[in-house]
Amino acid sequence: MDVRIEGQVVSVPEGADFASALKQALSGKKFKSVVAASAGGRDYDLTTAVPQGTEEITPISADSPEGTQIIRHSTAHVMALAVKRLFPDALVTIGPSIDNGFYYDFDVETPFTQGDLEKIEAEMKKICAERLPFIRSEMSSADAVAKFGAMGEKYKVEIINDLGAETVSLYQEGEFTDLCRGPHVPHTGFCQHVRLLSAAGAYWRGDEKNRMLSRIYGTAFADEKALKDYLHQLEEAKRRDHRKLGRELGLFTFFEHVAPGMVFWLPNGMLLRTILEDFWKREHLKRGYQIVQGPQLLRQETWKQSGHYDHYRQNMYFTKIDEEMYGIKPMNCIGHMLIYGNAVRSYRDLPVRMFELGLVHRHEKSGVLHGLLRVRQFTQDDAHILCTPEQLEGEIINVIRLIQSLMQLFDFKYKIEISTRPEDSIGTDEAWEMATGALLNAVQKEGLPYSINEGDGAFYGPKIDVKLLDCIGREWQCSTIQVDFTLPERFDLTYVGQDGERHRPVMVHRAIMGSVERFIGVLIEQYAGAMPVWLAPEQARLLTVTDAALDAARDMERRFQAAGIRVSLDERNEKLGFKVREAQMAKIPYMLVVGEKEAQSGTVSIRLRTGENLGMKTVEETIELIKAEAAKPFTQGGMSYSFA
């Protein structure tokens, strides 16, 4: 049988396995990095016989995304073997690979501790050194039930019975056998670059009525460098965690017993948010947007008319007023459509661009709430553009450029996905084709790379999603552009065309920051709490050395404030070193020291939060220095900032 492998055609004898086939086409070094093979749309172990009729084989290398997932799944099996060696009474359940790692759930009398994880990881290293082969076998479900039943593995018996299959596949490494579809790496030596991360509780099958299991999370990579890089990223993520920094910097807090998933903004955080929102409003006014605001509650019938009741009600909150049901808005589009429809519009009026920093509520499950990044009450920088079909592409391009300007302002890299029609959608095929085509044309005209996310559009239209990447490579979904031909139809929105007839506008739903809360959370982590000077709630802090400098420092404080600098005065009777350390911990960009010499000369000694010392400058020079630093991010990208 002739089979193509990476451009070569090799002859594969009947019954030969994938390993022997790949050896013919790959160099020794490359072959050693292969963990599995793909053929006919399916992945196989290297020890599996190549099926008759196979035309092409694709090797799966250890450092590829697919290979890394196979390594992680195999490492979960290695962990289960280590647990069974150290804790023979532990019952095994499931152990899948997940994003960035793997986990395995065990039924044990006493939950695993950090000390247990260290012992388990050490045992895993021994198992990897043994280079135990992963051996696949198949048996009838009845025999498998008998086998696992005899081993006392009741969870495996339950899984097999639920599968309802005639046969199942098993994998064995050493003395451990597990129920699994595979594929797996050739032997346990491929699993040596591993780290166990944490232990947690998890209900069997995610049902709180079932027994609580002990879950161990871990990660594994193809090589030691990739593992070390990932562990460094985890440490960076802990250091930058916006929840921790939010507490330390006095930005926000949560009272879960009062309002789970809803933010309480503290003075510093509210000031930061106000600066950001004021800047963003001005940017929209410059670009021809009209600022509007809709109500929080709309009658339930309105949500039925829009389609949200049928497609989104599980994420909405409802309340009864005067025997009528109202929905608390999860988005702002209906309010904007009603405002548009409140007046007769001519083609000369279009496009109409309405912008709202709109407070919305969405019901998120308690298990997914995560600081500012996933909340139940948040503010969207939401806008809706009503335009003619001829204007649509140009409006999408304008929004793309606004997104690019914001990403450039904060030094975010990003990638673009275009999400197409989902199964659960409304609207005609023609409308969906026109909407999707407009998004594709706009992205292509701007010369931007993109990927297609099949079936993940909104229920009323396709969309562009912009995933921004922070400084340690994590992805965040913020910006979105959605094209909608359907809701204007449902709300009978029209404009009078040049022919004097009524026509239907197209609506672009768009958010740039997305959730303001999420965006601020991402910014906190991007900058590790050290916000850019223009956005810092406190830009400078005056630090007195002795009481003799108090009057001069208070006068300087007034002068800085009059110039629009956000400044505070630390006049406590504490040592200067203590005051400086506190200001550095608070991430204050400028520490302005005022001693007797500075008080007499009308100067300050400037220290930066980085530890750099800029020496003595007059108040006027310092004001100009801070203003110039605040303006630096705005020198490109078409955005502006002022202290007014």
N, C-alpha and C positions, 0 to 999 in steps of 0.2 A: 504494500500500500504506500503510495507516494503522498507525502505530507509537506506542506510549506511551513517553514519556521524562519521568521525574520528574513524573508526574501530568498531563502535557500529551499530547495526541494530535496528531501531526504527520503530514503526507503525505510519504512517501519515494518518489521516482520509481524505477522499475526500473533497476538498475545503479548507483544512487547509493551513495557510500561512507559509512562511519560518521561521518566528519568533517562532511559536508554535512548529515546527519540531525541530529547533535547541535547544529550551529550554529543550527538553527531553534528549539531549546528552551532553550538556555543563553545567559546574558549573555556579552558579549565577554570580560570578566575571567575568568569561570568557565570558559569554553571554552578559554582559553589555558592553564589548569592541567590540562586533560585529556590523558592520555598514551595511553589505549587505551579500548576499550569491551567490555562484556559483554552477550551475548545468547544465550538458549537454553542457559545453563550453560557457555558457552565464551567465552574472551577473544579479542579481535580487534585487529589494527592499525587505526588510524583510516582508513588508505587502502584497506582491504578493502571490497568491495561488500557491502551489507547483504543477507543471504540472503533469498530469497523466503519468505514465511510467518512472518517475525519479528514477534512481537507486542509485545515490550518491549526497550528498550535501556537499559542502565545505564552511565553514564559512569564511568570509572576515573580519579580525580584523582591528581595527582603525589604529594600528601602523604598519601594513603591507604596502608594496609599493602600492598595489591595493587599500587598504583602505584609505591610505593617499591621493591618487588621487581622490577618491570619496568624501572625506572631502573637498578637495580644490574646486572641481566642485560645491559641495553644498554651500560652502562659497561664491562662485561667485554669486549664486542666493541670498544669504543673503545680499551681498553688493548691488545687484540691488534693493532689497526691501528698503534698507537704503537710497539709492540715490533717489528712487521714493518718499519716505517720506519727504526727505529734499528738493528735487528739482522736484516737481510734473510734470513740463513740460519736463523733460528729457525723451528722447526716447531710449529704450533699443535695443541692436542689438545682439551681441553674447558674451558669457562668458565662455570660456573653461578653463580646468586645463592645465597647462603646466609644464615643468620641474621646480621643486622647487617652484611652486606657481600656480597662476591663474591670469586672467585679465578679464575685461568686458569693452566693448566699448559703449559709450553713445553719443547721439546727443544732445548737449547742446549749447546754444547761447554763453556762456562764458566758456572757458576751466577751468577745475578744478585746484585749487591752493593747496599748502601744507596745508593751513588752512582748506580748504574744506575736505581734506583727514582726518584730525583729527576729524572733526565733523562727517564724514561718519563712521569712525571706532568706535566712541563713540556710534553712533546709532546702529551699528552692534552688539556691546556688549549687548545693551538692547534687541535686537531681539533674540540673543542667550539665554539670561536669560528667555525669554518668552517660550522657548522650543516649538516653533511652529512646528507641524508635516509637513513633506513633503508628500503631497497627490497627487497620480498619477491618471490621467484619460485619456481616449482616446475619440477622436471625429473625425468626418469626416473632411477632409481638407477644404471642403466648409464651414462647420460650424466654423472651426477654423479661416478661413479667415474673416468670418463675425464678429467673436468675437474680434479678434485683430484689425480689421478695425474700429469697434465701439469704441475701446480704443484709436484709433489714432496711434497705433504702426505699422507704415508703413513698417518698416524693417522686422518685423515678418511676415507680409503679403507677402513680397517679398520672404523670405526664404521658406515659405510654398508652394508658387506657383512654386518655382524652384525645390522643392523636387519631385513634381509630384506623390505623394503617395495618396492612397485613404483615409488613416487615419493617424493621428499624435497623439503623446502622449504629455500631458501637465503635469506640476507640479505646485502645489500651496503651498505656505507657507504664512500664514496670508492673507493679501489683495493682494499679488503679484502672478501673474500667468505667467509662462514662457513656451515656447516651448522647449522640451528637451526629449532625449531618456532615460536619467537616466543611472544607478540607482542613488539614493540619500540616504543620511543618514536618520535614522528614524525621527529626529527632529533637530532643529537649535542649541540645546545645544551641539551637537558634533562639532560645528564650532567656539567655543569660543576662541580657541588659535590662534588668527589671528593678522596679522599686515599688514596695507596698506603701500606700499613701495614708489610708485612714480606715477606720472601722465605724459602722453605723448600724442602726436598727432598720429592718425592712420587713413588712408583713408579707407572708407568703401570698403570691399572686396579687400583691398590692391591696389586699382586702383587710381592713382593720379587724374584721371578725375572725381572721385566721391567726395562726401563731406568729409571734414576732421572731424573726430570724436575725442572725448576725451577718452583716454584709461586709466584706473586705474589698476595698477599692485599691487598684494598682495600675501601673502603666509599664509599658515595655516598648523597646525600640530595636531597630536592626543593628545599631552600634552604640558604643558608649558615649560618643560625642553627642549624638542626637538626644540620648537620655539626659546627659548633663545640661544640655541647652534647655530642655523642657523643664527640668527641675529648677534651673535658674529663673525661667519664666514664671514658674509657680511662686518662687520667693518674691520676685518683683511684683506679681499680682497681689500677694499678701501685703507687701509694703505700700502698694498703691490703693489698696481696697478703699473705695469711697465711703463705705460705712464706718470704717475705723477713722479715716481722716475727717469725715463729717462730724464725728463726736469730738475729736481732738481740736478741730478748728472752729467749733461752735457754729456749724452751718445749718444742720437740721437734726431732727430726732423723730422717733416713732413712738406712739403709745398704743401698742398692739391690743391692750385690754379695752381701749376706747374706740379706736378706728384702725383696724388692721389694714395695712397696705395703703395708708394715707399719710402724707408727709406733714409734719409740723416744722415750718421754716423758722429758724432762729435768726436774730438780727443780722449777723454776718452773712448767712446764706440768703436771706431775703434781699439784702443789699446787692449781693452778687447777681442774684436773679433779676432784680430791677434794672441793673446796669445793662445786662444782656438783653432783656426785653425792650428797653428803651432804644438801644442801638438798633435792634431788629425792626422795630416799628419805623424808625427813620429810614432804614434801608428800603423798606417796602413802599413808603410814601414817595421816595425818590424814583421808584420803578413803576409808578402809576397805579399802585394798589389803593383801594379805599378801605379804611378800617371800619369794621362793623362788629356787631355783637348780637347773638341770638339768645333766647331763654334756655334755661336748664331743663325745663319740662315741656313735653309736647304730648298731645292726646295720642292714645294708643293707635287710633285709626290712621294717624299720620305716618306712624312707623310701619303700619301694614301697607299703606299706599306706596311707601318707598321700597318695600321689600325687606327692610331690616328685621321686621317682626318674624318673618318666615325664615330668614337666613342668619340672624344674629342674636335672636332674643335670649339665647342661653348665656350671652355675655352682658345682658342689660339688666338694669334695676327698674322695677315698676312700683308705682304707688297709686292709691285710690284717693281721689279728691272729689267731693260732692257726688259720690256714687259713680264717678267715671274713672277709668284707668288711664294713667299717664306713664310715659316712659322717660326716664332720666337720660339725657342724650349721651351716647357713646362716641359721637362724632358731630361735626358742625354743618354737614352738607345740606341738611334739610332747611335749617335756618337761613342759609345763604340763598337757596333756591326760592324760598318764600320772599326774601327781600328783593331778589331779582324780579320776581313776578308781581311785585307791588306797583310797578310802573310800566307804561308802554315803552318798549325799546325799539330804536331804529338801528339799522345796520351801521349808521354813523356812530352809535354809542358803543359799539363793540370793538374790541373786547372789554367786558366788564370784569375787573379783577377785585374780588372781595377778600380781605384778610382779617383774621381774628385769632388772637391768642385765647383760644376757647377752652374753658374748663370742661372736661368730660369725665365720665365714670364708666368703667368696664369691669365686669365681674371676672376676676382672675382667681383660680383655685389657690388656696392658702399655701399649698406646697411649692408654688412657683414664684411667690412674692420674693423679691430680692432687692432690698434697699431702694434706691431711686430708679433702678433699672427695670423693675417690674412692679408696678403699683396699681391700685384700683381707681385712684383719682389723680388725674394729671392734666396738664395744659398742652394743647397742640398748637404749634405755629401753623395753623390751618389756613389754606386759601382755596378759593374756587374761582376758576376763570371760565366765563361764559363767552364763547366766540363763535364765529362762523366756521364752517368746515374748511374754508380756504385759509383761515388764520391759524388753524389748529397746530400745524407743524411748527410755525414760527413761535407760537406761545410755548410749546414744549421745549424748543431750543433755548428760549429765554430762561425757563425754569432750570434747565440743565446748567446754564452758565451761572445762575445764581447759586446753585449747589456747588459748582466748582469754586466760586469765589469764597464761600464759607469754608470749604475743605482746605483751601489755600491759606485762609486766615489762621487756621489752627494747625497747619502742617499735617493734615490727615491725608494718608493715601487711601484710595477707595477702589472698589470694583462695582460693576454694574450688572444687574440681572434683569432680564425682561420676562415677566411672569404672564403666562398665557391663560386661556379660558379654562376655568375649573368645571367639573361636572355639574356642580350645584350653582348654576348661573341663570341670569335673566337676560333678555334681549335677543335680537335676531342675529343670524349668522353674518348677514351683511354688515351690521353695525360692529360686530366683533372683529371682522376682517379689516374694516376701515380703521378702527381704533388701534389694533395691533400694528397695522402698516404704518400709521403715523408715528408711533413710538420707534419702530425700527428705522424708519427714514431719518428721524431726528438724530438718533444716536449715530447712525452711519454718516450723516452729513457733518457731524462734529468730530468724526474720526476717532470715536471712543471704542475700545474693546468691550465686549459684552458676552454674556452667556444666556442661554434660554432656560428658564425654570418652568417646565411644562406643567400646566394645570394648577398653578398657584396664584392666579390673578384674583382680584376682588370679584364678588358675585355679580357686580354690575359692569365690570370692564377690566381690560388688561392693565399692567402697570410696569413701571420701571422702579426697581428697588436699588438703592445705593447702599452698599455695605462698606462702612469706613473701617480702616485698620488703625489701631492705636500703636504706640511706640514699642509694644512687645508682641505685636502681631495678632492680637485678638480682633475678631470681627464684631461690629455693632450695626444693627439695622436702624437707620434713622430716616433718611430722606426717601420719599416715594412720590411718583408721578403717575396718576391714574386717569385714563381717558374713558369718558362715559357718554354714550349716546342714549342710554335707556332712561335714567332718572329725569332728564329734561322732558322726555315723552310722558312719563308718569305724572309729572306736575304741570304738564301743558305749558312749558316755557316757550316763548316765541320772541321773534323780533320782526320788524317790518323791513323787508328787503328793498332793493332798488326798484323792483317791479311793483311795489306797493302791496305785495302779498305777504302773508305771515309765513315765517320759516322757523324751523327748529334749531336752536343753538346747540353746540357741543359743549360739554362741561369737562374741565380738567380739575380733578381733585389733586392737591399737592401739599405736602408738608416737607420742610427742609430740615429743621432740627428734629422734627417728629414730635416726640414728647419732650417738652422743655426739661422735665425732671430727669429723664434718661440722658438727655444731652449733657446736662450739668454733671450727672454721675460719671459719664464718660470723660468729660473734661477734667474732673477731679483726679481720675485715675491716669489720664494722659499726662498731666503735669505733676502727679504725685502731691497734689494740694498746693503747689507753688504756682498760683495763677499768673498769667501775663499781667504786666503792670496796669494796663488799661482796664482789666477786669477784676483785679484784686480788691476785695471789700475795703481793706486798709492798705493804702499804698506806701505810707511812711509812718514811722513812730519816732517821736522826739524822746530822747532819753537824757534825763538830767544826771549830772555827776554829783553835785552838791546843791543844797538849798540856795546858795548864792546865785545860782543860774536860773532860778525859778521864774522870776519876772521876765527875763529875756526869752526864756523858752515859751512862756504863755503868749508873749507878743508874737513870736515866730509862728506859733500854732494858728493864731488869727490870720496872719499873712498867708500862710499856706492854704488855709480854708478859703480865704477870699479869692485865691488864684484857682480854686477848683480842685485842689489836691485833697484826697481823703487821708487825713492825718489824725493821729491821737498823741496824747502826751502822757508819758509814764514819769510821774513826779514822785513816786514812792521813795522812801528813805531806805533803799536797798543798794547793794553793791552793783557797780556798772556791769560786771561780768554776768551777774544773775539776770539783769534786765536784757542784756544782749542775747543770752541763751533763750530766754522766754520769747523774745521777738523772732528769733530764728525758728524756734519750734512752731510759732504761729505763722510761719512762711511770709513774714512781712518783707516786701521787696527792699525797702530802704530803712536803715536805722540811722537816725540823725542824732549824734551825741553832742550835748551842750554842756561844757564845763565853764569854769570861770574865764578861761582864755577866749573861748568861743563867744561867751556872753558879752565880753568887752569889745570884741572885734565884729560882732554881728554875723558870725559864721557858724557853720555846723561841721562836724567831722562825720563823713559819710562811710557807713559800712553796709555792704550788701548781704543779703541772706545766704549767699554762696560763701561768705567769709572774706571776700575781697574788700580791701580798704581803699577808698578813693581820695582820702585826704580831706583838707578843709576847703569849703566853698561858701560863698555868700548865700543868703536865702534866695535871692533872685537867680543866681546860677543854678541852685538846686532845683528850683521850680522849673526852669527851662530844661534841666537834665531829665527830670521825671516826665515832663510833657513830651519830650523828644522820644524817650523810651516807650511811652504809651502809644505814640503815633507810629512806631516802627512797623508793626504788623500791617498797617493800612497803606503803606507806600505803594503797594501793588494790589491788583485784584478789583479795583473799582469800588472799594468800600471806604468809608470815612468814619472818623470818630472825633468828637470834640468834648471838652470839659464843660460845655454849656449845659 
